[in-house]
Amino acid sequence: MEELDGKYDGLRNHLKSLGSVAIAFSGGVDSTFLLKTAHDVLGDNVLAVTARSCSFPERELREAEAFCREHKIRHLVCESEELEIEGFSNNPPDRCYLCKNELFSKIWEIARREGIPHVAEGSNLDDNGDYRPGLTAVREQGVLSPLRQAGLSKAEIRILSRRLGLPTWNKASFACLSSRFVYGESITEEKLAMVDKAEQFLLGHGFHQVRVRIHQRIARIEIEPGEFSRMLEPGLAAETNWRLKELGFSYVTLDLAGYRTGSMNDSLKTDAARPIELP
């Protein structure tokens, strides 16, 4: 705990030294903790910016808005429609780079208009260990990553979030809905809606950590292995199969490896942090 306290103090000191900062705020575990910590030390010199798009569920936007209202944090919502970015809908392996580059450009515009000299985002130490092309955009745009700089892992952020009384301390990890698509498969508004409604259905049935990966018209469900037995109960299995087919899927499958972050990267051979061309 002493080491963790030291990291937290270092984070607070770093944020205080910035004077003012605009934070990319999704309402997830990491960005909520970063925003709350920044607001604690900088007060009204912090601005939260959330991007609205068809790959960002309305439930997440509503939660982000509610958090900022409750804590009296300045909050702006900007439109950032990824499907309008050239090449994005083709879903190349560097899709996340295209999205983040666009997003941070817009946040920088807002920050400059507001007279704010810094932009920060909420990636953590664990994000260094996977294929994350979005971090290239972070570096190129000069965006700060205070949680990574402080050496904080996701598990440590959850511990500190619980100490602060944040409702997100045990919130399921979330990534934009575009991450549900196998690389090379076109991303459309229709398919994004299918994935969103399928995940909402499973969340509504009490599953904690859910991904519905889309492979053309096949739904590949990822949940925690400890919840497999409940998913396979005849009544719920039949209801899930019926509901997802009603949404437009032809086949509904359960991934026996269970939930894991970045499972779509399994098909990539990433020997460096550069875009990978599909065969």
Order of alpha helices (4+ residues) and beta strands (2+ residues): alpha-beta-alpha-beta-alpha-beta-alpha-beta-alpha-alpha-alpha-alpha-beta-beta-alpha-alpha-beta
